[in-house]
Amino acid sequence: MDNLQIIFLSIVQGLTEFLPISSSAHLILVPRMLGWPDQGLVFDVGVHFGSLIAVVIYFRREVGKMLRAWLGSLRGGVADADARLAWWVIIGTLPAIGVGFLAERAIEAQLRAPEIIAAASIGFGLLLWYADARSRRERDEYDLQLRDVLIIGCMQVLAMIPGTSRAGITITSGLLLGMSRRAAARFSFLLAMPVIFASGALETRRMFIEVSPISWADLLLGVLLSAISAGICIHIFLRLVERVGMLPFVIYRILLGLLILAVLA
């Protein structure tokens, strides 16, 4: 890969990972549309790791409080709101990790066609619009109950279909359960940490088995740019989401799906 491809794809990954528009679809489609060679597994792992760094740094205080409270609950202490939220993140992650471990190869082989990506982008975009329009927006992440978390966690499994968007489907689920836009986004971002870590660990194992020697300079550049762009994206999105709403992302998803059908399908 040349420097232009590295810079462009790293920024695209960072900007799309936490927006409800599907980073995986963009990483699949952008190289195809620009005639670039596939960036490869190593680069994908690296830029996702950059996004993980960004979200951990952004939520470092919340993660620290949740971790201390969770460890305290394991030692027999009172499970306060932060401890419960930590448990909800763990429980909400399990369905995606389990299905990903068992079926990732089959999903990757069968569901990367442009028609599927376009249909997922449009279909789940319309579902996001419906959820945003109908949500009561009265609850935050601390109001969630076990049933809510299991619903969000199971819905997150659908994000394995390129074009769905992990952030998009979890935010959609939160809105349907009556969460505010900001709370649904925050819980989505908290869920992203263990999912990205688990996915990265699995892909790293494959990486050392299947790929050729690594260009560490290219990889480090990708990680850095992805982390910076993801951090900026999280900050701006959380500041504006209550005011802007989900309609701009719905429109973008529909236009993206139509473009894919017109150009690649």
C-alpha positions as CSV (number, residue, x, y, z in Angstrom):
1,M,0.0,0.0,0.0
2,D,1.2,3.5,-0.7
3,N,1.0,6.4,1.8
4,L,-2.2,7.9,0.3
5,Q,-4.1,4.6,0.7
6,I,-2.8,4.1,4.3
7,I,-3.8,7.7,5.3
8,F,-7.2,7.6,3.6
9,L,-8.3,4.2,4.8
10,S,-7.1,4.9,8.4
11,I,-9.1,8.1,8.6
12,V,-12.1,6.4,7.1
13,Q,-11.9,3.6,9.6
14,G,-11.6,6.0,12.5
15,L,-14.5,8.2,11.4
16,T,-16.9,5.3,10.6
17,E,-16.2,2.9,13.5
18,F,-18.4,4.7,16.0
19,L,-20.9,6.3,13.6
20,P,-24.0,4.3,12.6
21,I,-22.8,3.8,9.0
22,S,-20.7,0.6,9.1
23,S,-16.9,0.8,9.1
24,S,-16.5,-2.7,7.6
25,A,-18.6,-1.7,4.6
26,H,-16.3,1.3,4.0
27,L,-13.1,-0.7,4.3
28,I,-14.5,-3.3,1.8
29,L,-15.9,-0.8,-0.7
30,V,-13.5,2.1,-0.7
31,P,-10.6,0.1,-2.1
32,R,-12.9,-1.5,-4.7
33,M,-14.3,1.8,-5.9
34,L,-10.9,3.5,-6.1
35,G,-9.1,0.6,-7.7
36,W,-6.8,0.0,-4.8
37,P,-5.4,-3.4,-3.8
38,D,-7.0,-5.0,-0.8
39,Q,-5.3,-3.6,2.3
40,G,-5.1,-7.0,3.9
41,L,-5.8,-8.5,7.3
42,V,-2.8,-6.8,9.1
43,F,-4.0,-3.3,8.2
44,D,-7.6,-4.0,9.2
45,V,-6.4,-5.3,12.6
46,G,-4.2,-2.3,13.1
47,V,-6.8,0.4,12.4
48,H,-9.4,-1.4,14.5
49,F,-6.8,-1.4,17.3
50,G,-6.4,2.3,16.8
51,S,-10.2,2.8,17.2
52,L,-10.0,0.7,20.4
53,I,-7.3,3.0,21.8
54,A,-9.4,6.1,21.1
55,V,-12.6,4.8,22.8
56,V,-10.6,3.6,25.9
57,I,-8.9,6.9,26.3
58,Y,-12.1,8.9,25.8
59,F,-14.0,6.8,28.4
60,R,-11.0,6.2,30.7
61,R,-12.7,7.7,33.8
62,E,-15.9,5.7,33.3
63,V,-13.9,2.5,32.6
64,G,-11.8,3.1,35.7
65,K,-14.9,3.5,37.9
66,M,-16.7,0.6,36.3
67,L,-13.6,-1.7,36.7
68,R,-13.1,-0.8,40.4
69,A,-16.8,-1.3,41.2
70,W,-16.9,-4.6,39.2
71,L,-13.9,-5.9,41.1
72,G,-15.5,-4.8,44.4
73,S,-18.7,-6.7,43.5
74,L,-16.6,-9.9,42.8
75,R,-15.2,-9.5,46.3
76,G,-18.6,-9.5,47.8
77,G,-19.2,-5.7,47.9
78,V,-22.4,-4.0,47.0
79,A,-23.1,-4.0,43.2
80,D,-23.7,-0.3,42.7
81,A,-24.7,1.4,39.4
82,D,-21.1,1.3,38.0
83,A,-20.7,-2.4,38.8
84,R,-24.1,-3.2,37.2
85,L,-23.1,-1.3,34.1
86,A,-19.8,-3.2,33.9
87,W,-21.8,-6.5,34.2
88,W,-24.1,-5.3,31.4
89,V,-21.2,-4.6,29.1
90,I,-19.8,-8.1,29.7
91,I,-23.2,-9.8,29.2
92,G,-24.1,-7.6,26.2
93,T,-20.8,-8.6,24.5
94,L,-21.1,-12.4,24.9
95,P,-23.5,-13.1,22.0
96,A,-21.4,-11.3,19.5
97,I,-18.2,-12.9,20.7
98,G,-19.7,-16.4,20.8
99,V,-21.2,-16.2,17.3
100,G,-18.1,-14.5,15.9
101,F,-15.9,-17.3,17.2
102,L,-18.1,-20.0,15.8
103,A,-19.2,-18.5,12.5
104,E,-16.9,-15.7,11.5
105,R,-15.3,-17.5,8.6
106,A,-18.6,-18.6,7.1
107,I,-20.1,-15.1,7.5
108,E,-17.0,-13.5,5.9
109,A,-17.1,-15.9,2.9
110,Q,-20.9,-15.5,2.3
111,L,-21.9,-12.0,3.2
112,R,-19.4,-9.6,1.6
113,A,-21.2,-9.3,-1.7
114,P,-22.0,-5.7,-2.7
115,E,-25.7,-6.5,-3.0
116,I,-25.8,-7.7,0.6
117,I,-23.8,-4.7,1.9
118,A,-26.2,-2.3,0.0
119,A,-29.3,-4.0,1.3
120,A,-28.0,-4.0,4.9
121,S,-27.0,-0.3,4.6
122,I,-30.5,0.7,3.4
123,G,-32.5,-1.7,5.5
124,F,-30.9,-1.1,8.8
125,G,-30.7,2.6,8.0
126,L,-34.5,2.7,7.7
127,L,-34.8,0.7,11.0
128,L,-32.5,3.3,12.7
129,W,-34.9,6.1,11.4
130,Y,-37.9,4.2,12.8
131,A,-36.2,3.7,16.1
132,D,-35.2,7.3,16.4
133,A,-38.7,8.6,15.5
134,R,-40.5,6.3,17.9
135,S,-38.1,6.3,20.9
136,R,-39.3,7.8,24.2
137,R,-35.7,8.8,24.9
138,E,-36.3,8.7,28.6
139,R,-33.7,6.2,29.8
140,D,-29.9,6.3,30.2
141,E,-27.4,3.4,30.3
142,Y,-27.8,3.1,34.1
143,D,-31.5,2.3,33.7
144,L,-30.9,-0.8,31.7
145,Q,-32.1,-4.2,33.0
146,L,-30.9,-7.7,32.1
147,R,-33.6,-8.2,29.5
148,D,-32.6,-4.9,27.7
149,V,-29.0,-5.9,27.7
150,L,-29.7,-9.3,26.3
151,I,-31.8,-7.8,23.5
152,I,-29.0,-5.3,22.6
153,G,-26.4,-8.0,22.8
154,C,-28.3,-10.3,20.5
155,M,-29.0,-7.5,18.0
156,Q,-25.2,-6.7,18.0
157,V,-24.7,-10.1,16.4
158,L,-26.3,-8.7,13.2
159,A,-23.3,-6.3,12.9
160,M,-21.3,-9.2,11.5
161,I,-23.2,-8.6,8.2
162,P,-21.2,-5.9,6.4
163,G,-23.2,-2.8,6.0
164,T,-25.2,-3.3,9.2
165,S,-22.9,-1.2,11.5
166,R,-22.2,-2.4,15.0
167,A,-22.7,1.1,16.3
168,G,-25.8,1.5,14.2
169,I,-27.6,-1.7,15.4
170,T,-26.7,-1.2,19.1
171,I,-27.9,2.5,19.0
172,T,-31.0,1.4,17.1
173,S,-31.7,-1.2,19.8
174,G,-31.1,1.3,22.6
175,L,-33.5,3.8,21.0
176,L,-36.2,1.1,20.6
177,L,-35.8,0.4,24.3
178,G,-36.5,4.0,25.2
179,M,-32.9,5.3,25.7
180,S,-31.9,8.8,24.8
181,R,-29.7,9.2,21.7
182,R,-26.7,10.1,23.8
183,A,-27.2,7.3,26.3
184,A,-27.7,4.8,23.4
185,A,-24.5,6.0,21.8
186,R,-22.5,5.9,25.1
187,F,-23.6,2.3,25.8
188,S,-22.8,1.4,22.2
189,F,-19.3,2.8,22.6
190,L,-18.8,0.9,25.9
191,L,-19.9,-2.3,24.2
192,A,-17.4,-1.7,21.4
193,M,-14.4,-2.1,23.7
194,P,-14.6,-5.8,24.4
195,V,-16.0,-6.6,21.0
196,I,-13.1,-4.8,19.2
197,F,-10.6,-6.4,21.5
198,A,-12.0,-9.9,21.1
199,S,-12.2,-9.5,17.3
200,G,-8.7,-8.1,17.2
201,A,-7.3,-11.0,19.2
202,L,-8.9,-13.5,16.9
203,E,-7.7,-11.8,13.8
204,T,-4.2,-11.4,15.3
205,R,-3.9,-15.1,15.7
206,R,-4.9,-15.6,12.1
207,M,-2.6,-12.8,11.0
208,F,0.6,-14.5,12.3
209,I,-0.6,-17.8,10.7
210,E,-1.7,-16.6,7.3
211,V,0.0,-13.4,6.2
212,S,3.3,-12.3,4.8
213,P,5.8,-10.1,6.7
214,I,4.4,-7.0,8.3
215,S,5.4,-3.4,7.4
216,W,5.5,-2.0,10.9
217,A,5.9,1.6,9.8
218,D,2.7,1.4,7.7
219,L,0.9,-0.4,10.5
220,L,1.9,2.2,13.1
221,L,0.8,5.0,10.9
222,G,-2.6,3.4,10.4
223,V,-3.0,2.8,14.1
224,L,-2.1,6.5,14.9
225,L,-4.4,8.0,12.3
226,S,-7.3,5.7,13.1
227,A,-7.0,6.5,16.8
228,I,-6.9,10.3,16.2
229,S,-9.8,10.4,13.8
230,A,-11.9,8.0,16.0
231,G,-11.3,10.1,19.1
232,I,-12.4,13.3,17.3
233,C,-15.4,11.5,15.9
234,I,-16.6,10.2,19.3
235,H,-16.2,13.7,20.9
236,I,-18.2,15.5,18.1
237,F,-20.8,12.8,17.8
238,L,-21.7,12.7,21.5
239,R,-21.8,16.5,21.6
240,L,-24.2,16.8,18.7
241,V,-26.2,13.6,18.6
242,E,-29.2,14.9,20.7
243,R,-29.5,18.0,18.6
244,V,-28.8,16.5,15.1
245,G,-30.5,13.2,15.6
246,M,-30.1,10.1,13.3
247,L,-31.7,11.4,10.1
248,P,-28.4,12.6,8.5
249,F,-26.9,9.1,9.0
250,V,-30.1,7.4,7.7
251,I,-29.9,9.5,4.5
252,Y,-26.2,8.8,4.2
253,R,-26.8,5.0,4.5
254,I,-29.5,5.1,1.9
255,L,-27.4,7.0,-0.6
256,L,-24.4,4.7,0.1
257,G,-26.5,1.7,-0.5
258,L,-27.9,3.1,-3.8
259,L,-24.3,4.0,-4.9
260,I,-23.1,0.5,-4.2
261,L,-26.0,-1.0,-6.3
262,A,-25.2,1.5,-9.1
263,V,-21.5,1.0,-9.2
264,L,-20.6,-2.4,-7.8
265,A,-23.6,-4.7,-7.9
